[in-house]
Amino acid sequence: RLAPDARLNPHRSLLGTGNYDVNVIMAALQSLELAAVWWDKRRSLERLVLGQILGFILNVPSNVSLGFVALPLRRKHWLAVRQLRGVYYNLDSKLRAPVPIGGEAELRAFLRDFLTQGPCEVFLVVPRAVEESGAWL
């Protein structure tokens, strides 16, 4: 739907291996009455109102490998974080199963680690009303 007249999908890796761009994520969330709010990493993570945020989507550098052979390449990879019963989980598809991060303090440390490692982007997943009111901050 994002590029109906395009022969090749401009929102996906040329090799067809996924790595969709942020427009695909934004469109998917909008169809669910949700929004992705870009987090400015110059702000303190302590300012986040975690009770207003449904989850997080991170775009992080990831090593490339062919089977057991690691290549000297890095590409961007999307991963999600979601809270369930007071515990935040890393839902990275490269993991065998969801990995518990912990509570709010551990989540902030987890996000801080990614933001300080290099080129990383964080998006907050919130209901549209929260996006419009800015209640996540």
Beta strands, then each sheet from edge to edge (+ up, - down):
strand 1: 34-38
strand 2: 55-66
strand 3: 69-84
strand 4: 87-90
strand 5: 99-102
strand 6: 121-127
sheet 1: 1+ 6- 2+ 3- 4+ 5-
end
